[in-house]
């Protein structure tokens, strides 16, 4: 099984005709994602031709290992949904236009909206995250690598060839650390890997992912990657204490970050003792989470825990 994304999902790409949208649509197709349309008001009624290689394109006709496919472009998300039965949208729209694109996807009542775009103003993110909550739409991002259920579907920019299906569930603020953890634990594999993004406001939280992995029968071990800044990891620790029975392995990026300096993601800033990697590590360990001090050590802890219970 997988959480939030399966092979049954029908995906549209907002911004598919742009350079980033084209590049990653190709990669998603090659990894088996069932992409059924793109959205661009200026190019409605056209189509984009792709040569499909790699893992194959999972389309209505079944899994096509290789070949050619023409993806239609629609003027609006609502039109795309009506024509294709789309359930998921992935957003590759520039920051200035991202809010409108995300709002449009939410208003079309899709089940899942994945926002890859970075640099979106926080006020815009607050508006569409709240709108998604009000409408009951699952939103992942912004400023994230997306979500992948290996062997089933890949929505976003995560490399699909670095791991396979298995019994670990991964939720991470960091894109690059998501990829590293997937690679280092490729001998075991993953049910789903969720990159929630590192901005101060995101649609899906560590807690949302923990709840989903706890309920998923195929997820045996959960890996949680956080980073300095904010209190998301401390809140996750509180949730784990009361609601999670499966083993959780953690890592917090930023042990060497200097106080008061923004590091990488917009949300990663430390002030005094609040939001430090050490404080987050202590909060997680207090509720039984094993926390590595490096990504590789974290992977080893996850592997040992998985092998111990299987």
C-alpha positions in Angstrom: 0.0 0.0 0.0 0.9 3.7 0.0 -0.3 6.9 1.5 -1.8 9.9 -0.2 -0.7 8.7 -3.7 -1.2 5.4 -5.6 -1.1 4.0 -9.1 -4.8 4.7 -9.4 -4.3 8.5 -9.2 -4.7 10.5 -12.5 -2.3 13.4 -12.5 -2.4 16.8 -14.2 0.6 19.2 -14.4 0.0 22.9 -14.0 2.8 24.6 -15.9 3.6 21.5 -18.0 4.6 23.5 -21.0 7.3 25.5 -19.2 10.9 24.3 -19.1 10.7 22.9 -15.6 7.2 21.5 -16.1 8.3 19.7 -19.3 11.5 18.3 -17.8 9.8 16.9 -14.8 6.7 15.7 -16.7 9.1 13.6 -18.7 10.7 12.2 -15.6 7.3 11.5 -14.0 6.1 9.7 -17.1 9.3 7.6 -17.2 8.7 6.5 -13.6 5.2 5.3 -14.4 3.0 8.2 -13.2 -0.4 8.3 -14.9 -0.2 11.9 -16.3 -3.5 12.7 -18.1 -3.2 16.4 -18.9 -1.5 19.7 -18.5 -2.9 23.2 -17.8 -2.0 26.4 -19.5 -4.7 28.9 -20.4 -2.6 30.3 -23.3 -2.1 26.8 -24.9 -5.5 25.2 -24.3 -6.5 22.8 -27.0 -2.9 21.8 -27.9 -0.9 18.7 -26.8 2.6 18.0 -25.8 4.5 15.0 -27.3 6.7 12.8 -25.0 9.0 9.9 -25.8 8.5 7.5 -22.8 11.4 5.5 -21.6 12.6 4.1 -18.3 10.1 2.5 -16.0 7.2 3.0 -18.4 4.1 5.1 -18.5 1.1 3.9 -16.5 -1.8 5.1 -18.6 -5.4 4.0 -19.2 -4.2 1.4 -21.6 -2.0 -0.1 -18.9 1.7 0.2 -18.2 3.5 1.1 -21.4 7.2 0.2 -21.0 8.3 2.6 -23.8 6.8 4.5 -26.7 5.2 7.8 -27.4 2.4 9.7 -25.7 0.6 13.0 -26.4 -0.6 14.8 -23.3 -3.5 17.2 -23.9 -3.3 20.8 -22.5 -6.4 22.4 -21.0 -7.2 26.0 -20.2 -8.3 25.4 -16.6 -8.0 22.7 -13.9 -11.8 22.3 -13.9 -11.8 21.5 -17.6 -8.9 19.1 -17.2 -10.6 17.3 -14.4 -13.9 17.0 -16.3 -12.2 15.6 -19.4 -9.7 13.3 -17.7 -11.1 12.4 -14.2 -7.9 13.8 -12.7 -7.5 13.4 -8.9 -4.0 15.0 -8.4 -2.3 18.2 -9.7 1.3 19.1 -9.4 2.2 22.8 -9.7 5.2 24.0 -11.6 4.0 27.7 -11.9 6.3 30.7 -11.2 6.0 32.2 -7.7 4.0 35.3 -8.9 1.3 33.1 -10.3 1.4 30.2 -8.0 -1.3 31.3 -5.6 -3.8 31.6 -8.4 -2.9 28.2 -9.8 -3.1 26.5 -6.4 -6.4 28.1 -5.5 -7.8 27.0 -8.9 -6.7 23.4 -8.2 -8.3 23.4 -4.7 -11.5 24.9 -6.1 -11.7 22.1 -8.6 -11.9 19.7 -5.7 -9.0 17.5 -6.5 -7.9 15.0 -3.9 -4.3 16.1 -3.8 -2.4 19.2 -4.8 1.5 19.1 -4.8 3.2 22.5 -4.9 6.8 22.3 -6.1 7.3 26.1 -6.6 9.8 27.8 -4.3 9.9 31.4 -3.4 6.2 31.8 -2.9 5.4 34.8 -0.6 4.4 33.5 2.9 1.1 35.4 2.8 0.2 33.6 -0.4 1.0 30.2 1.2 -1.1 31.1 4.2 -4.0 31.8 2.0 -4.0 28.6 -0.1 -3.0 26.3 2.8 -6.0 27.6 4.7 -8.2 27.3 1.6 -7.1 23.7 1.2 -7.9 22.9 4.8 -11.4 24.5 4.5 -12.1 22.5 1.3 -10.7 19.2 2.6 -8.0 19.0 -0.1 -4.7 17.4 0.8 -1.9 19.9 -0.1 1.8 19.1 -0.1 4.3 21.9 -0.2 5.1 24.5 -1.2 8.9 24.5 -1.9 9.0 20.7 -1.8 10.2 17.7 -3.9 6.8 16.2 -3.9 5.6 12.7 -3.1 6.6 9.3 -4.5 5.1 5.8 -3.8 7.9 3.7 -5.4 6.8 1.5 -8.3 3.3 3.1 -8.3 3.5 6.8 -8.9 5.8 9.8 -8.6 4.5 13.4 -8.4 7.2 16.0 -8.2 10.9 16.1 -8.8 12.1 13.1 -6.7 14.4 10.7 -8.7 12.5 7.5 -9.1 15.4 5.2 -9.7 17.2 5.5 -6.4 14.9 3.2 -4.4 12.1 0.7 -4.7 9.0 -0.4 -2.8 9.4 -1.6 0.8 8.3 -1.2 4.3 9.6 2.2 5.4 7.6 5.4 5.4 9.6 8.7 5.0 8.5 12.3 5.8 11.1 15.0 5.4 11.4 18.8 5.3 14.5 18.6 3.1 14.5 17.5 -0.5 18.2 16.5 -0.7 18.0 14.6 2.6 14.9 12.8 1.3 16.9 11.6 -1.7 19.9 10.6 0.4 17.7 8.6 2.8 15.9 6.9 0.0 19.3 5.9 -1.6 20.8 4.7 1.7 17.8 2.5 2.5 17.2 1.3 -1.0 17.9 -2.3 0.1 14.7 -2.2 2.1 12.6 0.3 0.1 9.7 2.6 0.9 5.9 2.6 1.0 5.8 6.4 0.4 8.3 9.2 0.6 6.8 12.7 1.4 8.8 15.9 1.0 6.7 18.4 3.0 8.9 21.4 2.3 10.9 23.7 4.6 8.9 26.9 4.3 7.4 28.4 7.5 3.9 27.5 6.3 3.2 24.1 4.6 0.1 22.2 3.7 1.1 18.8 5.0 2.9 18.5 8.3 5.0 15.8 10.0 2.0 15.0 12.1 -0.2 14.4 9.0 2.3 12.0 7.6 2.8 10.2 10.9 -0.9 9.7 11.2 -1.1 8.2 7.6 1.9 6.0 8.1 0.6 4.7 11.5 -2.6 3.7 9.7 -0.9 2.1 6.7 -0.5 -1.6 7.3 2.5 -2.0 5.0 4.6 0.8 6.7 6.7 -1.0 9.4 9.1 1.8 10.3 8.8 5.6 10.0 11.7 7.9 9.3 11.2 11.6 10.1 13.6 14.2 8.9 13.4 17.7 10.4 15.6 20.8 10.6 16.4 23.7 12.8 13.8 26.5 13.2 10.2 26.5 14.4 8.6 23.9 16.6 7.3 21.3 14.1 9.5 18.5 15.4 8.6 19.2 19.0 4.9 19.0 18.0 5.6 15.8 16.1 7.2 14.4 19.3 4.0 15.2 21.3 1.9 13.5 18.6 4.2 10.4 18.6 3.9 10.0 22.3 0.1 9.8 22.2 -0.7 8.3 18.8 2.2 6.4 17.1 2.9 2.8 18.0 5.4 2.0 15.2 9.1 2.7 15.5 10.1 6.2 14.5 13.7 7.1 13.5 14.6 10.8 13.4 17.2 13.2 12.1 17.4 16.9 12.6 19.5 18.9 10.1 21.5 21.8 11.4 23.4 20.7 14.5 26.3 23.0 13.6 24.1 26.0 12.5 25.1 29.3 14.2 22.5 31.0 16.4 20.4 33.7 14.7 21.4 32.8 11.1 19.0 31.7 8.5 20.2 28.4 7.0 18.8 27.3 3.6 15.0 27.0 3.9 13.0 30.1 4.9 11.8 28.3 8.0 15.2 27.3 9.3 16.2 30.0 11.7 17.3 29.6 15.3 16.7 32.1 18.0 18.2 31.4 21.4 17.4 27.8 22.5 14.2 27.8 20.5 14.3 25.6 17.3 17.8 24.2 17.8 18.7 20.8 16.5 19.7 19.7 20.0 16.4 20.8 21.5 14.5 19.0 18.8 16.6 15.9 19.3 15.9 15.9 23.0 12.2 16.2 22.4 12.1 13.3 20.0 14.3 11.1 22.1 12.2 11.8 25.2 9.2 10.0 23.5 11.3 7.0 22.3 12.5 8.2 18.9 16.0 7.1 18.0 17.8 10.2 16.5 20.9 10.0 14.4 23.5 12.8 14.3 24.2 12.3 10.6 22.0 11.1 7.7 24.1 7.9 7.3 23.8 7.1 11.0 20.0 7.7 10.8 19.8 5.3 7.9 21.7 2.7 9.9 19.3 3.1 12.8 16.4 2.7 10.5 17.9 -0.4 8.9 18.7 -2.1 12.2 15.2 -1.3 13.6 13.5 -2.6 10.5 15.5 -5.9 10.5 14.9 -6.3 14.2 11.1 -6.3 13.8 11.0 -8.3 10.5 
